[in-house]
Amino acid sequence: MGQIPTRRVSFRRIMARPAFALGVADVRAGKLHRPDYDSWPDSDDQWDYERGRQWATVTPRSVRLKRDGKITAEAWHWAVHHGGDIL
């Protein structure tokens, strides 16, 4: 089996996805991976979840991911600053 097709996507778009926010919330709550993680049907969700966990690891807890449904400037700053650690 070969690799699935890939496509370009912005990191801001990844940060806006629910799976990214779930990864952030789990790390900040001190939780391990979700028990059903391996059975998620969309591999993009798994990638986004992992990226959210990584972002939450390098970002101070005081930095809010979203405000009024939008990525905060401070959250974006941390993503840009640590993008190589996350992607």
N, C-alpha and C positions, 0 to 999 in steps of 0.2 A: 504494500500500500504506500503510495506517495504522499507527499505533504499536501495539505489542503491549499487551495488558492489563497493568496494574500492580497491585500489592498492597502493603500495608504489611508491613514486616518490621523487627524490631529490629536495631540494629547489633551487639548481642551475638551474635545468631544468625548474622549475616553473618560475624563474626569466627570463629565456630566451624566454618565451612565449609572443606573441603579446598582449594578454589581460592584462598581468602583466604590461607591458610598458604603455599600455593605462591607467591603473589605476594610475600609477605614474604621467603621463602627466596631467591627470585630476586634481589630487590633487595639483600639482605644479601650475596649471593654475587657481586654486581656483574654479573649477567646482564641481557641485554636481554630483550624479550618472547620467549616461546616461538615457535618457527617455525610451529607448527600452530595458534597462537592464533586466527587468523581462521576456522578451520574447526571450532572447538568447537561441538558441536550445541546446547548450552544457553547462551543469552545471559546467564543469571544467573551462570554460572560466569565468563564474561568480566568482568562487572561486579564480582564478588567478587574476582577476581584483580587487577583494577585498584585496587580499594579496598585490598587487601593491600599492593600496591606503594606506594600513597600513604601508608598508615599507616607502613610501614617507612621511608619517606623522612623523616617528621617525628618518628619515635620513636628514641631512642638504641638502638644495637645491644645494649646490656647488658640491655634490657628483653625478657624472654621472653614470647612470645605465650601459650604454654600450659605448664601443669605438671600432670602426671597427667591429661592429656586435657581440662583445664578452662582457660578464659581466666584469666590471672593478674590480680590486683587492679591491679597496676602497668600492665599492658597496657590494661586497661579505663580506667584514669585517663587515659592518653595518648589513647585513642580519644575520650573525653568532652571532654578539653581541646582537641583538634584536630579534632573532628567536622566542623566547617564546612569545614575544608581537605580532608577526606576524602570527604564525601558531596557 
